[in-house]
């Protein structure tokens, strides 16, 4: 595993899987990516809840919160700052798409170096672009963080260099869905809006955290179909995931945005929430 510091495969310290594993052969699995700070996986319960929901939707055997939490803490405890990836597949099986009658699922946990993103991106904001690659509409898989990320791979291949930090993706009908690695929020006329994830896209853990914080702060929030025109007319714009937390968008194509008060408030609340979670865990 390139860039992998340490890994567990079904609880054993390994760095390889069976070539017949359906995750490798067909993308038959799900995953989640967790930021680790001070040796502690952040929002671990939320990540495990999402994995469990995704497994249920794909009829994948789920190993249980207990096993995954223990292995996640064991693996990440050796690194003060890293990224922990949990990957679950249907396991090995014969050739062909038919699922095995008695699957032997595979779970892989791996620690990776944390991306060296400049800290000022959280404060000063980022430049983004609209991607030409579109997300296909498929409600059957909408919201699931499954192992086929080819659409995102193709979208991310559209640019190189450091001047663009994220690309925003539309569906085949031209509605905003997400970033290549993030979820998207915008403020307009005092209302926080984020795209519906009912036809395609990933329902990210940090997306759910931000939605919860907005409700806590009694912000008007809605999930909706968002057009490119509405995106350009936003008062504030930002993207989220559990590694970057929250990045304000300073510029999209030629359109510029201010890093507004709601964006700054939510970024501050995320930082506070992570600190509170760390204190709570350390007291246990």
N, C-alpha and C positions, 0 to 999 in steps of 0.2 A: 504494500500500500504506500504509494508515493506520498512523502510528507507526513507519514504517520509515526508518531513517537512510540505509541504502545497500543496493543489491540487485544481484545478478548473475542474468541469465536466459540459460542456456546459455553462460555465460562472458562475456557482454556486460553492461555497466552499463546496465540498463533498469529500469523500474518498472511494466511491463505485460506481459500475456501474450495470446495469441490467444484470442478469444472461443470458438472451437471446441475449445479444449483440453479433453480428457476429464476432467482434474482438476477443472476449473470446471463442466463439464456434468454429470458423473456421480460425482464424488468418486473417480475412478479413479486412485488414487495413494497414496503413503505420505509420512510426514514424521518428522522428529525435531527436538527442541529442545535446544540446547546452551548451557550457561552459559559465558561467556567471562570470564576473569580475567587481568589484566595482559596483555591482547591475545592470550591463548592459549585456544583451545577446550578445555574440560576433558573428559576421557574420550572424545576424538575417535574413537579406534580402536574403542571399544565402540559408539559411535553408528553408525559406518559399518558395523560388523559386523551390527548390528541392521537397518539399512536394507537391506543386501544380503540378509539372510534374509527380510525382509518382501517385497522385490521378487521373490525366487525363489518364494515361496508364491503370489504373484499373477501370476506369469509376466510381470512388468514388466522391461524392459531396465534393467540396472544399469550406470551409467557407469564404475564402477571406483573403488577407494579413492584411487588416485593423483590423478585429476581433482578429486574432491570434497575431498580433504585440501588440495590446493594452493589451491583456490578458497576453502575455509573459512578457511585461514590468511591469505590475501590480504585477505579481507573483514574478518575480525575483528581483524587487526593494526592497523587504524586506530582501534580503540576499546579502551580499557583495560578497561572493564567494560560488557558488553552481553549480550544473548541472541541467539544465532545460530540461525536456522531453516533447515533443509534440506528441500526439498519436491521430490519426484520424481513425475511423472505419465507416463501412456502417450502423452501428446502430443496433437496435433491429429488429428481423425478426423471422418468424416461423421456425420450424424445416425443415431441408433440405437445399441443396446447392443453390437452385434457389434464385436469388436476388429479394428482394421486389420491386414491381412496383413503389412504392413511398417510397424510403428509408428515414429514419429519422436518419441522421448521428450523431455520438457521437464524441466529441472532449474532450480530457483529457490533461491538462497541469499540470505537477507536478515538484516540486523542491526537489532535493536530495543532500545530503552532497557530496562535491567534493572528489574523491578518494585521499587518502593520499600517492601519489606516491613520492618517494624520488626525490628531485630536481636534484640530480647528474645523474639521468638516462638521462636527456636531454643533459648533457654535456659529461658524460663518456660512455654512450651507454648501451645497454641491451644484454642479452643472449636470443636466440630464439631456436626453434626446428621446425622440419617439423612434421605436424600432420598426423596421419594415416587416419583420417576421410577425405573423399573427397567431393568436391562440385559437385552436379549433374548438368549436362548441361541442361539449360532451357532458351533459349533466350527470351521467353515470359516475364520472371520475371527479366532478367539480369539488374543490375544497381539499381533496386528498393529496398528501405529499408522497406520491408514488415514485417508483424508481425510474420512470421514463421522463427525463428532463430535456429531450431533444429540442423542443421548441425554445427553451431558455438558452440552450447551448448555441443554437443558430442565431438567436437574437443577440447574444453577447459577442458573437464573432463579427458583428457589424462594425465594431470600432476597436481601435487600439489606442494606446497612450493614456496619459493621466488627466487630461483636461475634462473628460467625461467620466463621471463616477457611477452612473446608473442609466439604464435604458427603460423606458416605460412601454408596456405592451398593450395592444388593443386586441379585441377578438375579431373574428372574420366579419362581423357586422359593424366594426368601427367604434365599439364602446371600450372605454378604459377598463382594464382588469387589474393589472399589477405591474411591478417592476420585474426585471429578470431575476432578482434575488430578494425582492422586498414587496411589501404591500404599500398602498398609496392612500393618503388622506389629503383632503383639501378643505379649506375654510372659505365660505362664501356667505356674506350677509349674516354673520353670526352663527352659522350652522356648520357643523363638522360633517363632512360627507366622505364616504368610502365606497368603492365599487362593490356591487353584489357579486358574491362568489357562488352563484347557483348554476352557472353553465360551464365554467372553466376557471382555472386559477387555483391558488393554494390559500387556504385559510390559515394564515400564520399565527403562531402563538403570541408574538408581540402585537399583532393586530387585535387579538382578543384582549390583551392587557390594556391597550390604548382605548378600546371601546369601553372597558370597565372603568378606567380613569375618567373618561368623558362623562359617563353617567354619574360617577361619584361627585364630579364637579358641577353637575346639573347643566351640562352643555347639551344643546340640541344636537342630536346625531342621527344620521340616517344612512342606510345602505341603498344605493340606487344605481341605475344605468347612468353613466357619466360620459358625455360626448367630449370630443377633442375641443370643441368650442367652449364648453363649460370649464374644461381643464385650463385653457388659456386665460379665462376670465376670473380664476380663483384669486382670493385675497391672500391666502397663504397656502403653501403646498409642502408636504413632507412625505418621506418614505420611512418604513420601519422593518426591522427584523431583529432577531434576538442577539445577533453579533454586533451589528452597528447600533442597536437600540433605536435612535431616531436621528435622521439626517434632514434638516431643512433643505428645501430646494430653492436655490438662488436664481437659477435660470433653466428654462426648458426651451430648447431651440433658441429663438431670438427673444422670447418673452422672459421678462425679469420679475422676480417676486421679492417682497420684503420678508425677513424672518420675523414674523409677527408675534404678538403676545400669547396667543393660544399655543402656537408651536413651542415657544420657550417654556411656557407653563407645563405642558405635557412632557417635554424632555426632562425638566427638573423633577417632576413627579415620578418618572420612570427611575431616575437615579436614586431618589429617596426610597422608592419601593424596593429596589435591589438591596440597598443598605439595610432596610428594615428586615428583609428576608435573611440576610447574612447574620444579623444580630440574633434573630429568632433561632436559627439553626445552631449557632455557636452556643446558645444557652441550653440546648437540649442535651 
